[in-house]
């Protein structure tokens, strides 16, 4: 290699500085395992891209127990329930009363800020703004990742394991050959029209609304910034909608019987396509996938970030066994464990989507069936409990009791009824 090239070595090369990659690097550090994280994006882009952030109980427990949850607890909003609104009536699902667990509203970019700060404070190697990423020899015991650093230096990073955490369009997913993978995929007929608005909260908790005109979700980001969505055609041009037209649509779907939206200037709008995807297996040789690189869920169930964090926790335990005990047995089990959890999340997300979103053709039979389902779920303790247990999240599985994070994960599991 010439002077403009550099060889580096680490135990785990982490591609992607999203929830899965940063949490994995953080947990590995606590376990004494070295990693290097790379991402195409600049740090400012990662820390300012506003995305949803409903944190399950297990995610909050893991963050808190590993030293990155202080701001989530102090600045996030603990929610003990959600509202399911239908025919102008809101029915509250008492998450805490039904399960003993809750969720926290804490945006994803704030989680990433906390993880980045923790990694840098611990002297971690996190590289932003890289380019030209490629994977090599992932079916051997000596894989490597090549990339161009932000300063233009070409780097070859040798490692024992590559963790592909770079999303559904990243190089990691495509590095699993089509001949060995099965890509389970579904595209939904509708999308979400999302806005950010400067306004006070319309509700203390999230409100999921079913209406004849389609689904709507009333959420929040901060006390002065609110996030709202309504079901739309996925090809809709968000920029063609005026503020007045947006508010009229939201009012029509949500307002009534004493409930009224708090409105303000809209400063961001966009359309989110809805899709489900699970890739099996979740890896190839010494390349292991986590987060959106392995699975994508529609946003209705608020599972994306939480699945990514759970993947990181399970993968960390497998890597601890590899590096501390010289055994790769949990690496083989990782994909099965993580995929089982992903399919459960897919079911819940699909179920919430199908129950609350109306058909594009206005099918009257389907509409009445949905109303009956909502009545059945919200009117039954068993139905409310099923929804509450799925919404607050399953415990993160413990497969390696000697893990440095086992006590934290076990504490979360112990709270499950």
C-alpha positions in Angstrom: 0.0 0.0 0.0 1.2 3.5 -0.7 1.3 6.4 1.8 -2.3 7.3 1.1 -3.5 3.8 2.3 -3.7 2.6 5.8 -4.2 -0.9 7.3 -6.1 -1.2 10.6 -7.3 -4.1 12.7 -10.2 -4.5 15.1 -12.2 -7.3 16.5 -15.6 -6.1 15.1 -16.1 -3.9 12.1 -19.5 -2.1 12.5 -20.9 -0.7 9.3 -23.6 1.9 10.1 -23.9 4.4 13.0 -27.6 3.9 13.5 -29.3 2.5 16.6 -28.1 -1.1 16.0 -24.5 -0.2 15.1 -23.9 2.3 17.9 -25.6 0.3 20.6 -23.6 -2.8 19.5 -20.3 -0.9 19.7 -21.3 0.6 23.1 -22.2 -2.9 24.5 -19.0 -4.4 23.1 -16.9 -1.7 24.7 -18.4 -2.5 28.1 -17.5 -6.2 27.5 -13.9 -5.3 26.6 -14.3 -6.0 22.9 -12.8 -3.6 20.4 -14.8 -2.2 17.4 -14.6 0.4 14.7 -17.8 2.1 13.5 -18.1 3.7 10.1 -20.9 5.6 8.4 -21.4 7.4 5.1 -23.3 10.2 6.8 -21.7 13.1 8.7 -22.2 13.3 12.4 -24.4 16.4 12.1 -26.8 14.6 9.7 -27.2 11.6 12.1 -27.8 13.8 15.1 -30.4 16.1 13.4 -32.5 13.8 11.3 -35.7 13.7 13.3 -37.3 10.2 13.4 -39.8 8.5 15.5 -38.8 7.4 19.0 -41.1 5.2 21.1 -38.8 3.2 23.3 -40.0 0.0 24.7 -39.4 -0.8 28.4 -36.6 -3.2 27.6 -34.8 -0.6 25.5 -35.1 2.0 28.3 -33.8 -0.5 30.8 -30.8 -1.5 28.6 -29.9 2.2 28.0 -30.2 3.1 31.6 -28.3 0.1 32.9 -25.4 0.6 30.5 -25.0 4.4 31.2 -26.7 6.0 28.2 -30.2 6.4 29.5 -30.0 9.5 31.7 -31.4 12.0 29.1 -34.0 9.5 28.0 -35.4 9.4 31.6 -35.0 13.1 32.3 -36.0 14.6 29.0 -38.1 11.9 27.4 -41.7 11.5 28.3 -42.9 8.3 30.0 -46.2 7.1 28.6 -48.3 4.7 30.6 -51.0 4.4 27.9 -52.1 5.1 24.4 -55.4 6.1 22.9 -57.3 4.1 20.2 -59.8 6.5 18.6 -62.8 5.3 16.6 -66.1 6.9 15.7 -65.2 10.0 17.6 -64.5 8.2 20.8 -61.1 7.6 22.4 -60.5 4.4 24.3 -57.4 4.3 26.5 -55.1 1.3 26.6 -53.6 1.3 30.1 -50.2 0.0 29.3 -48.8 0.2 32.8 -51.9 -1.2 34.5 -52.2 -4.1 32.2 -48.5 -5.1 32.0 -46.5 -3.3 34.7 -44.5 -1.7 31.8 -44.5 1.6 29.9 -42.9 3.2 26.9 -40.9 6.4 26.6 -41.3 9.0 23.9 -37.7 10.0 23.1 -36.8 10.7 19.5 -34.3 8.4 17.7 -31.9 11.1 16.9 -31.6 11.9 20.6 -30.8 8.2 21.3 -28.1 8.4 18.6 -26.6 11.6 20.2 -26.4 9.8 23.5 -24.7 6.7 22.0 -22.2 8.8 19.9 -21.3 10.9 23.0 -20.7 7.7 25.0 -18.6 6.1 22.4 -16.4 9.2 21.9 -16.1 9.8 25.6 -14.8 6.2 26.0 -12.3 6.7 23.2 -14.2 4.7 20.7 -13.3 4.8 17.0 -16.4 6.2 15.2 -15.8 7.5 11.6 -18.3 9.6 9.9 -18.4 10.7 6.2 -16.7 7.7 4.8 -17.2 6.5 1.2 -16.5 3.6 -1.1 -17.4 0.9 1.5 -16.9 -2.7 0.4 -16.8 -6.1 2.2 -14.3 -8.8 1.5 -13.7 -12.5 2.6 -16.8 -12.6 4.8 -17.0 -16.4 4.6 -13.5 -16.7 6.1 -12.2 -16.2 9.6 -10.4 -13.0 8.4 -12.9 -10.7 6.7 -12.2 -7.1 6.0 -13.9 -3.8 5.2 -12.4 -1.3 2.8 -13.4 2.3 2.6 -12.2 5.8 2.0 -12.0 7.9 5.2 -13.3 11.4 5.4 -9.8 12.8 4.9 -9.4 10.9 1.6 -7.3 8.1 3.0 -8.1 4.6 1.7 -8.4 2.2 4.6 -8.4 -1.6 4.9 -10.0 -2.6 8.2 -9.2 -6.3 9.1 -11.4 -7.9 11.7 -12.9 -11.2 13.0 -16.5 -10.2 12.5 -18.4 -7.7 10.3 -21.6 -6.3 11.8 -23.8 -5.0 9.0 -26.0 -2.3 10.6 -26.3 0.0 7.6 -30.0 -0.2 6.8 -32.0 -1.7 4.0 -30.1 0.0 1.2 -26.6 -0.5 2.6 -23.8 -2.7 1.3 -24.2 -5.3 4.1 -27.5 -6.6 3.0 -26.5 -6.9 -0.6 -23.4 -8.8 0.5 -25.5 -11.8 1.4 -25.7 -13.7 -1.9 -29.2 -14.1 -3.5 -28.4 -17.8 -3.8 -28.4 -18.3 0.0 -30.9 -15.7 1.2 -34.7 -15.5 1.2 -36.1 -12.0 1.1 -39.6 -11.9 2.6 -41.2 -8.6 1.5 -44.6 -6.9 1.5 -45.4 -3.4 0.2 -48.5 -1.8 1.6 -51.0 0.1 -0.5 -50.9 3.1 1.6 -48.2 5.5 3.0 -48.0 8.0 5.9 -48.1 11.7 5.3 -46.1 13.1 8.2 -45.7 16.6 9.5 -43.7 18.4 12.2 -45.5 21.4 13.6 -44.7 24.1 16.1 -47.6 23.6 18.5 -48.4 22.5 22.0 -49.4 18.8 22.5 -52.9 17.8 21.5 -52.8 14.9 23.9 -50.6 13.6 26.8 -50.3 10.3 25.1 -50.2 9.0 21.5 -53.6 8.7 19.8 -54.1 6.1 17.0 -57.2 7.0 15.0 -59.4 5.0 12.7 -61.8 6.9 10.5 -63.7 6.4 7.3 -61.2 8.7 5.6 -58.3 6.7 6.8 -55.8 6.4 9.7 -54.2 9.2 11.6 -51.7 9.3 14.4 -51.2 12.2 16.9 -47.7 12.0 18.4 -45.2 14.4 19.8 -41.5 15.2 19.8 -41.0 17.9 22.4 -43.4 20.2 24.4 -43.3 22.7 21.5 -42.9 20.4 18.5 -45.5 17.8 17.5 -45.4 14.9 15.0 -48.6 13.9 13.2 -49.4 11.5 10.4 -52.3 10.6 8.2 -52.8 7.7 5.8 -52.3 8.6 2.2 -51.4 7.2 -1.2 -47.7 6.4 -1.1 -47.1 8.3 -4.4 -48.6 11.5 -2.9 -46.6 14.7 -3.5 -46.2 16.2 0.0 -45.1 19.6 -1.3 -48.4 20.0 -3.2 -50.3 20.2 0.1 -50.9 23.6 1.7 -50.9 23.9 5.5 -54.7 24.6 5.4 -55.3 21.4 3.4 -53.3 19.3 5.8 -55.0 20.7 8.9 -58.4 20.2 7.3 -57.6 16.6 6.6 -56.3 15.9 10.1 -59.3 17.7 11.7 -61.8 15.7 9.6 -60.2 12.4 10.7 -59.5 13.2 14.4 -61.6 16.0 15.9 -64.9 15.4 17.6 -66.6 14.8 20.9 -64.5 17.2 22.7 -61.1 16.3 21.1 -59.5 19.1 19.1 -56.1 19.3 17.6 -53.7 22.0 18.7 -52.4 23.5 15.5 -49.4 25.6 14.5 -47.0 26.3 11.6 -45.9 23.2 9.7 -42.1 23.2 9.1 -41.6 19.7 7.7 -43.7 17.4 5.6 -43.1 14.2 3.7 -44.6 10.9 2.7 -43.3 7.6 4.2 -43.9 4.4 2.2 -44.9 1.4 4.3 -43.3 -2.0 3.8 -42.3 -5.1 5.7 -39.2 -7.1 5.0 -37.3 -9.9 6.7 -34.1 -11.3 5.3 -33.2 -14.9 6.2 -30.6 -15.8 7.2 -29.5 -12.7 9.0 -25.9 -13.1 7.9 -23.4 -14.9 5.8 -20.2 -16.4 7.2 -18.6 -13.8 9.5 -21.1 -11.1 8.3 -24.0 -10.6 10.8 -26.8 -8.3 10.0 -28.7 -6.2 12.6 -31.5 -3.5 12.5 -33.0 -2.4 9.2 -30.3 -4.3 7.2 -32.1 -7.5 8.3 -35.7 -6.4 8.8 -38.0 -3.5 8.1 -41.4 -3.0 9.8 -44.2 -0.5 9.0 -44.2 2.3 11.6 -47.6 1.5 13.0 -46.2 -0.7 15.8 -43.3 1.5 16.7 -40.9 -1.4 16.5 -38.0 -0.4 14.2 -35.6 1.2 16.7 -36.4 -1.4 19.4 -35.8 -4.3 17.1 -32.4 -2.8 16.2 -31.4 -2.4 19.9 -32.5 -6.0 20.7 -30.5 -7.3 17.8 -27.4 -5.4 19.2 -27.9 -6.9 22.6 -28.3 -10.5 21.3 -25.4 -10.1 18.9 -23.2 -8.7 21.7 -23.7 -11.8 23.8 -22.8 -14.0 20.8 -19.6 -12.0 20.2 -18.7 -12.2 23.9 -18.9 -16.0 23.7 -16.7 -15.9 20.6 -14.0 -13.6 21.9 -14.0 -14.5 25.6 -14.6 -18.3 25.3 -13.5 -19.0 21.8 -16.9 -20.5 20.9 -18.9 -19.5 17.8 -22.0 -21.4 18.8 -24.1 -18.3 19.7 -23.1 -16.7 16.4 -25.0 -19.6 14.7 -28.0 -19.1 17.0 -28.0 -15.3 16.6 -30.0 -15.2 13.4 -32.7 -17.6 14.7 -33.1 -15.7 17.9 -33.2 -12.3 16.2 -35.5 -13.5 13.4 -38.0 -15.0 15.8 -38.3 -11.6 17.5 -38.5 -9.8 14.1 -41.4 -12.0 12.9 -43.4 -11.3 16.1 -42.8 -7.6 15.6 -43.9 -8.0 12.0 -47.1 -9.6 13.1 -48.0 -6.9 15.6 -47.1 -4.1 13.1 -49.2 -5.8 10.3 -52.1 -6.3 12.7 -52.1 -2.7 13.9 -51.9 -1.5 10.3 -54.7 -3.7 9.0 -57.0 -2.8 12.0 -56.5 0.9 11.7 -56.0 1.7 8.0 -58.9 1.8 5.6 -58.8 0.2 2.2 -58.1 2.4 -0.8 -61.4 1.2 -2.5 -63.5 2.2 0.5 -64.7 -1.4 1.0 -67.8 -1.1 3.2 -67.5 -4.7 4.5 -63.8 -4.1 5.4 -64.7 -0.9 7.2 -67.4 -2.6 9.4 -65.1 -5.5 10.1 -62.4 -3.0 11.3 -64.9 -1.3 13.6 -66.0 -4.6 15.1 -62.3 -5.6 15.6 -61.5 -2.3 17.4 -64.6 -2.8 19.6 -63.5 -6.3 20.4 -59.9 -5.4 21.2 -60.6 -2.3 23.2 -63.7 -3.7 25.0 -62.0 -6.8 26.3 -59.3 -7.0 29.0 -57.7 -9.9 27.1 -57.7 -7.8 23.9 -56.3 -4.7 25.6 -53.6 -6.9 27.4 -52.5 -8.4 24.1 -52.1 -5.0 22.6 -50.4 -3.6 25.7 -47.9 -6.5 26.0 -46.9 -6.2 22.3 -46.7 -2.5 22.3 -44.5 -2.2 25.4 -42.2 -5.0 24.0 -41.0 -8.5 24.8 -38.0 -8.8 27.1 -34.6 -9.0 25.4 -33.7 -12.7 25.5 -30.7 -13.7 27.7 -28.6 -16.4 26.1 -25.3 -15.9 27.9 -25.6 -15.4 31.7 -22.0 -14.4 32.0 -22.6 -11.4 29.8 -21.7 -8.0 31.1 -25.2 -6.8 30.3 -27.1 -9.9 31.6 -28.2 -8.3 34.9 -29.8 -5.4 33.0 -31.6 -7.7 30.5 -32.7 -10.1 33.3 -34.1 -7.1 35.3 -36.3 -6.3 32.3 -37.4 -9.9 31.8 -38.4 -10.1 35.5 -41.0 -7.4 35.1 -42.9 -9.4 32.5 -46.1 -10.8 34.0 
